[in-house]
Amino acid sequence: MKSAPFEHHEPETVAEAVSLLEALDEPTILAGGQSLVPMLRFRLANPDAVIDLNRIDELDYLEEADGMLRIGALARHVDIEESALIADRYGSFADAAPLVADPQIRNRGTIAGSVAQADPKGDWASVLLAHDGEVVARGPDGERVIPADEFFLLPYDTTLDENEMITELRVPTPLDREGSAYHKLKRKTGDYAMAGSAVRIVLDEEGTIETAGIGLTAVDITNVRATDAEESLVGERPSKEAFKQAGELAAEQSHPESDEHGDASYKERMVNVLTQRALADAAERAGLVVKRVTA
Ligand SMILES: Cc1cc2nc3c(=O)[nH]c(=O)nc-3n(C[C@H](O)[C@H](O)[C@H](O)COP(=O)(O)OP(=O)(O)OC[C@H]3O[C@@H](n4cnc5c(N)ncnc54)[C@H](O)[C@@H]3O)c2cc1C
């Protein structure tokens, strides 16, 4: 099936894109096209106009500035995958990138597009949640910064206004004694997650956990934080026992659905195991070694 006809606009600046968003009747934004183009082809999306961001060079960046890792709206999955900065300092991002879809999709798809798509099976939203990330949006009234915690409403629905676009995603740069990781279960290369867990921990000078963030993939109606598990970790020293308890609490807080790939109780068990493994990797990256769970 081919898409219904639509106008194709190619703005060269964010200001131009925002003006088009306001002026056009029911426009849709195109970034990497890896989710939108299939929806157009199957006529699940039938916009009158498409605003293609790909000529907006000012959105194409991945950098640390002013205490934040800043990911421009045209940064692609592959940019994260190949970045020395990410490999060196952002364990969860480095883990997640090669697990997203397949190389063809990673070459074109953007991190911001994935977050805007708000598919609860998407990987980046969990990473953003674990890191207390923010979504920077631009609309006719200027810029708005939305905490990731307040961004995801329902599957494919966010708090972004219709006339706003994402310009940047950002997370705080790592502190001393910080580690993060992402673990994902999928049936085969190229598949979305059956379950995934992104974690970030920060230790104090004595080696006690002072901050913990855990974001879960594909086990609720949106990507969600495992807040009970996070709270259980704060004040604890990283240990197999503390991570076991956090894994169990994360599983209890998840609400996966049974499907052809596994029943809900299996996915809950996987949340438990993936969270424990991610915590062990994060602790190691923060400077401690805690034995990994094997089952
Ligand atoms: C076969 C397949 C497997 C996949 N597997 C995975 C996976 O394992 N993990 C995973 O996380 N993802 C997966 N994806 C999704 C992939 O990561 C997409 O790249 C991503 O969901 C969308 O990014 P995009 O840049 O291609 O966005 P597009 O397809 O261009 O846009 C997606 C949506 O976001 C909106 N949008 C895009 N950019 C902006 C912006 N800057 N501001 C506001 N709205 C915007 C668009 O209007 C559209 O509604 C898969 C996709 C496919 C087709």
The ligand as a Gaussian input file, in Angstrom:
#p B3LYP/6-31G(d) Opt

LIG

0 1
 C       11.244000      -3.257000      12.615000
 C       11.471000      -2.189000      13.667000
 C       12.110000      -2.553000      14.836000
 C       12.326000      -1.584000      15.830000
 N       12.928000      -1.962000      16.997000
 C       13.117000      -1.054000      17.959000
 C       13.736000      -1.421000      19.192000
 O       14.153000      -2.556000      19.399000
 N       13.865000      -0.459000      20.139000
 C       13.440000       0.830000      19.955000
 O       13.587000       1.658000      20.852000
 N       12.880000       1.206000      18.791000
 C       12.709000       0.298000      17.789000
 N       12.129000       0.697000      16.609000
 C       11.733000       2.120000      16.431000
 C       12.920000       2.940000      15.946000
 O       13.796000       3.110000      17.050000
 C       12.536000       4.321000      15.403000
 O       13.710000       4.890000      14.928000
 C       11.955000       5.289000      16.415000
 O       10.820000       4.768000      17.053000
 C       11.464000       6.566000      15.742000
 O       12.509000       7.385000      15.418000
 P       12.525000       8.103000      13.998000
 O       13.595000       9.134000      14.061000
 O       12.637000       7.093000      12.929000
 O       11.132000       8.867000      14.015000
 P        9.976000       9.019000      12.897000
 O        9.577000       7.692000      12.374000
 O       10.435000      10.020000      11.886000
 O        8.861000       9.634000      13.817000
 C        8.223000       8.848000      14.809000
 C        7.169000       9.714000      15.509000
 O        7.796000      10.715000      16.301000
 C        7.429000      12.026000      15.850000
 N        8.656000      12.829000      15.916000
 C        9.875000      12.504000      15.409000
 N       10.779000      13.440000      15.745000
 C       10.122000      14.375000      16.470000
 C       10.521000      15.596000      17.091000
 N       11.780000      16.036000      17.038000
 N        9.577000      16.290000      17.768000
 C        8.298000      15.848000      17.856000
 N        7.864000      14.714000      17.264000
 C        8.771000      13.992000      16.589000
 C        6.884000      11.836000      14.443000
 O        5.940000      12.822000      14.106000
 C        6.252000      10.462000      14.550000
 O        4.982000      10.559000      15.144000
 C       11.919000      -0.238000      15.606000
 C       11.297000       0.130000      14.418000
 C       11.073000      -0.843000      13.448000
 C       10.419000      -0.427000      12.148000

